[in-house]
Amino acid sequence: MLYKNIAKKLRFRINSDEFVVGDVLPTERQLMEEYQASRVSIRKAIDELVTLDLIEKKQGSGTYIKQKEVVHLMDQLRSGLESSQKIGQTITSDVLAFSIIYPDDEIANRLKIKTTDRVYYTKRLRKLNERPQIIEESFMPVSLFPELTIRVLEHSKFEYIEDKLGLKIEGSYQEFSPVLADKEEEKLLNLQGREPVLQITSLSNFQDGTIFDYSIMKFKASEYLHAMYIRRETQGPILSQKQGLVTDRETIPHASAEENLKFYPVQ
């Protein structure tokens, strides 16, 4: 539908550097001319953004930017907590599962450990301003984090790893794919029917290449935005080159022989 396409374009503009919180949106007439759309389509697009709590209408004054979404730009490594704080929002985590298990072959291969090495299995529901946004399942070697607790997971893994343990995180390899949520995920994320979610699978590593986290995250795509900025200059060896990482492809695609792409995690 036309109005949904307009809402999508406006959503990206609101979350970009074009606007700051408190700015007024262009008038209905200006938007009608810009998008070559009817007043009805513009109003329906505006109403959709009001529902997302991104903008607010003020009688006789105009429509204002109320807040921005957490946008993860892939040119800089930020945790979910850091990203939310940057735009003045609150992200919280409900720990749904926390246990120590022995990994199967796939998990062990991803983490570059043995199936006899114990790992933490954790599951978190992450909320932005109390709205469910992300379901995250993670596997972390117990040997690297012998004192990991539920309390840590209720806050930020990054903060714990870097500030408490003094370890340096370099980045992560990530794979993106659209998937359909199951019944439990639909309920946790308050999805309407068979609504697709964005699944991101990440392998996070320290500077020496040690993989410390394998996560599968499912995002409520209708309320969460991911953007990528790829630098042209060489970034240095990527994770697969350091650790001989096995991926679904023989090589990780990049723009040229001189360019390497880095992907950073959402934690």
Secondary structure, 3 states (H helix, E strand, C coil): CHHHHHHHHHHHHHHCCCCCCCCECCCHHHHHHHHCCCHHHHHHHHHHHHHCCCEEEECCCEEEECCCCCEEECCCCCCHHHHHHHCCCCEEEEEEEEEEECCCHHHHHHHCCCCCCCEEEEEEEEEECCEEEEEEEEEEECCCCCCCCHHHHCCCHHHHHHHHCCCCEEEEEEEEEEEECCHHHHHHHCCCCCCEEEEEEEEEEECCCCEEEEEEEEECHHHCEEECCCCCCCCCCCHHHHHCCCCCCCCCCCCCCCCCCCECCCC
